Amino acid sequence: MDFLHFSENLVRLRREKKLTQEQLADFIGVTKAAISKWETKQSLPDLLILPKLSSFFDISIDALLGYQPQLSREEIRRIYHTLAGDFSERPFDDVMEESRKLVKKYYSCYRFLLQIAILWINHFMLAQDKIKQQKILTDASDLCHRIISDCGETGLCNDALCLKASICLLQNAPAQTIEIMKDLADPCSMLSQADSILIKAYWAAGRKDEADSFVQISTFLHLLSLVDHAASHLAIRGDDPAFCRETISRTKKLIDIYRLDALHPGSVIAFELQAAMTYAQNGSTKDALEMLLRYTDHLKYLMEDEYLKLHGDSYFTRLEPWFEQLDLGSSAPRDKKVIMESAVCILDHPAFQNLQDEPEYQKARKLITMIGGSYE
């Protein structure tokens, strides 16, 4: 019963009242040996004794027992995807209220709190006004802070720290993001070599299957990072057309070689959208429209059931068992309808203002609207 902390609580409460085991036993009407067994986790008290103990210490029975309900990964996954679907079908405030109630119920299930924070930052933009949006981001950040402060699991705390840094960016506080991430993401740190060391260790230990699995996962993640970094580089160096054109050319080749448009179209469309914006801002109308149509085609691809879920292929044969171990499994963090609503809004970005009269732009907009309409 790892979710109960009765023994620790009883010791703490008794000592706070400066009572001996014998004094507490006399009040409750049991032996000193019984108290000793309760405090050393050898046994639990009879149900009829719990109200006496809770009354004596003036706390609830749940608090006395230290009841901290935990959810399994499967339960967390189910709740997340149910709520994500609800955001596309039900009133936003109703779904937020339901998710807040679940946070209160499972406030000690840190893995669940992390996923709720992820849920909120994936959907906060659906709130009707900026004040509500900022409140949701603040609440998500508070959940991350609770995990970092109280959870003893290093990996989960690091995930919460990274998520908190992302929230700071959404709150227009890049200095805070830098402060949080500068040590974690230090390229000079030995941690940057961790995956390579582990792969070699698996191989040296004769654990070939684990080495093969981990090297595939690591390669896949590094490929996605390359595409993501390329999009960031376009935004950073947007005033250098020659550099941007070369970056787009190289990244497109990488996408084609590893077939990332089929493996992870979500990363590809994010890059293509940034590439279209960069071309448009530099006055390369033809290239911008071409990239926008590629974005539209891959968005349609993404919306197909087969590809909305993460999957491997004939080269990356060991990804799918890993996907299923993720807290959200292989499914997307947002519902299709929400994804399409965001896609339509993106076409109104100021970078595309000079393209709006172009037939290809109208074609892209019409296609995205049609795709989105199928999820109404």
Secondary structure, 3 states (H helix, E strand, C coil): CCCCCHHHHHHHHHHHCCCCHHHHHHHHCCCHHHHHHHHCCCCCCCCCCHHHHHHHHCCCHHHHHCCCCCCCHHHHHHHHHHHHHHHCCCCHHHHHHHHHHHHHHCCCCHHHHHHHHHHHHHHHHHCCCHHHHHHHHHHHHHHHHHHHHHCCCHHHHHHHHHHHHHHHHHCCCHHHHHHHHCCCCCCCCHHHHHHHHHHHHHHHCCCHHHHHHHHHHHHHHHHHHHHHHHHHHHHHCCCCHHHHHHHHHHHHHHHHHHCHHHHCHHHHHHHHHHHHHHHHHCCCHHHHHHHHHHHHHHHHHHHCHHHHCCCCCCCCCCHHHHHHHCCCCCCCCCCHHHHHHHHHHHCCCHHHHHHCCCHHHHHHHHHHHHHHHCCC
